[in-house]
Amino acid sequence: MASHPASDGTVETLTVAVDYAPRKRADVLELDMGDGVVLYDSSSRLVHHLNPSASIIWQLSDGEASVAQLAGEVSEEFRLDPVEVRQQFLGLVAELDVLGLMEDTHERRAEGTRDA
């Protein structure tokens, strides 16, 4: 899980729900550097470098699968501990969400069905 300092000096843990279906924001520019991905968010004018592991999550984030599903597939493919992979995925997706680089398509689909 990801953590960052809160305004009151404590440390907050970032996480998202396991059914969060991450989709990368279409207007974020990405460049594969071989050792990871560099992202440029023109709205915030910030550049972010993702390491190779985080880059896998970024590349898989098309909004079709939940964090739990993505973590399960990756842990199976690379023969990694599924609990650890899930925790890492939840933390990273939460960070990318807070930065405004990703959105939850599961939440958007749920809102669409309530409006109907």
C-alpha positions as CSV (number, residue, x, y, z in Angstrom):
1,M,0.0,0.0,0.0
2,A,1.1,3.5,-0.6
3,S,1.4,6.1,2.1
4,H,2.1,9.8,2.3
5,P,2.3,12.4,5.0
6,A,-1.0,14.1,5.9
7,S,-1.2,17.8,6.7
8,D,-1.4,17.1,10.4
9,G,2.0,15.2,10.4
10,T,0.6,11.7,10.5
11,V,1.0,9.2,7.7
12,E,-2.0,8.3,5.5
13,T,-2.3,5.0,3.7
14,L,-3.7,5.2,0.2
15,T,-5.8,2.5,-1.2
16,V,-8.8,1.9,-3.5
17,A,-11.6,-0.6,-3.5
18,V,-10.8,-4.0,-5.0
19,D,-13.5,-3.5,-7.6
20,Y,-12.0,-0.3,-8.8
21,A,-11.6,-0.7,-12.5
22,P,-8.6,1.6,-13.4
23,R,-8.5,3.4,-16.7
24,K,-5.6,5.7,-17.6
25,R,-6.7,9.2,-18.5
26,A,-6.6,9.5,-22.3
27,D,-4.9,12.9,-22.3
28,V,-1.9,11.8,-20.3
29,L,1.1,11.4,-22.7
30,E,3.2,8.3,-22.2
31,L,6.6,7.3,-23.4
32,D,8.1,3.8,-22.9
33,M,11.7,4.2,-21.8
34,G,12.5,0.5,-21.6
35,D,13.2,0.8,-17.9
36,G,9.7,2.1,-17.2
37,V,7.2,4.6,-18.5
38,V,7.3,8.4,-18.3
39,L,4.0,10.1,-18.1
40,Y,3.3,13.8,-18.8
41,D,0.1,15.3,-17.4
42,S,-0.5,18.6,-19.3
43,S,-3.2,19.7,-17.0
44,S,-0.9,19.7,-14.0
45,R,2.3,20.1,-16.0
46,L,3.9,17.3,-14.0
47,V,6.1,14.4,-15.3
48,H,6.0,11.0,-13.6
49,H,8.3,8.1,-14.0
50,L,6.9,4.6,-13.4
51,N,9.3,1.7,-12.7
52,P,8.9,-1.5,-14.8
53,S,6.5,-3.0,-12.3
54,A,4.3,0.1,-12.1
55,S,4.4,0.3,-15.9
56,I,2.7,-3.1,-16.2
57,I,-0.2,-1.8,-14.1
58,W,-0.3,1.4,-16.2
59,Q,-0.4,-0.6,-19.5
60,L,-3.1,-3.0,-18.3
61,S,-5.4,-0.1,-17.0
62,D,-8.0,0.0,-19.8
63,G,-11.0,0.1,-17.5
64,E,-12.1,-3.4,-18.4
65,A,-10.9,-5.3,-15.3
66,S,-10.8,-4.5,-11.6
67,V,-7.7,-4.1,-9.5
68,A,-8.4,-7.5,-8.0
69,Q,-8.7,-9.2,-11.4
70,L,-5.5,-7.5,-12.7
71,A,-3.6,-8.4,-9.6
72,G,-4.7,-12.0,-9.9
73,E,-3.7,-12.3,-13.5
74,V,-0.2,-10.7,-12.9
75,S,0.5,-12.8,-9.8
76,E,-0.4,-16.0,-11.7
77,E,1.6,-15.0,-14.8
78,F,4.7,-14.2,-12.8
79,R,4.2,-16.7,-10.0
80,L,4.1,-14.1,-7.3
81,D,2.3,-14.0,-4.0
82,P,-1.3,-12.9,-4.8
83,V,-1.9,-11.1,-1.5
84,E,1.3,-9.0,-1.9
85,V,0.6,-8.2,-5.6
86,R,-3.0,-7.1,-4.7
87,Q,-1.7,-4.8,-1.9
88,Q,0.9,-3.3,-4.3
89,F,-1.7,-2.8,-7.0
90,L,-4.2,-1.2,-4.6
91,G,-1.6,1.3,-3.4
92,L,-0.2,2.2,-6.8
93,V,-3.7,2.7,-8.4
94,A,-4.6,4.8,-5.4
95,E,-1.6,7.0,-5.9
96,L,-2.3,7.4,-9.7
97,D,-5.9,8.2,-8.8
98,V,-5.0,10.9,-6.4
99,L,-2.6,12.4,-9.0
100,G,-5.6,12.4,-11.4
101,L,-3.9,10.1,-13.9
102,M,-6.5,7.3,-13.6
103,E,-10.2,7.0,-13.1
104,D,-12.5,4.3,-11.9
105,T,-14.7,3.0,-14.7
106,H,-16.6,0.7,-12.3
107,E,-17.8,3.8,-10.4
108,R,-18.8,5.5,-13.7
109,R,-20.7,2.4,-14.8
110,A,-22.6,2.3,-11.5
111,E,-23.5,6.0,-11.8
112,G,-24.8,5.4,-15.3
113,T,-27.1,2.6,-14.1
114,R,-28.5,4.8,-11.3
115,D,-29.3,7.5,-13.8
116,A,-31.2,5.2,-16.1
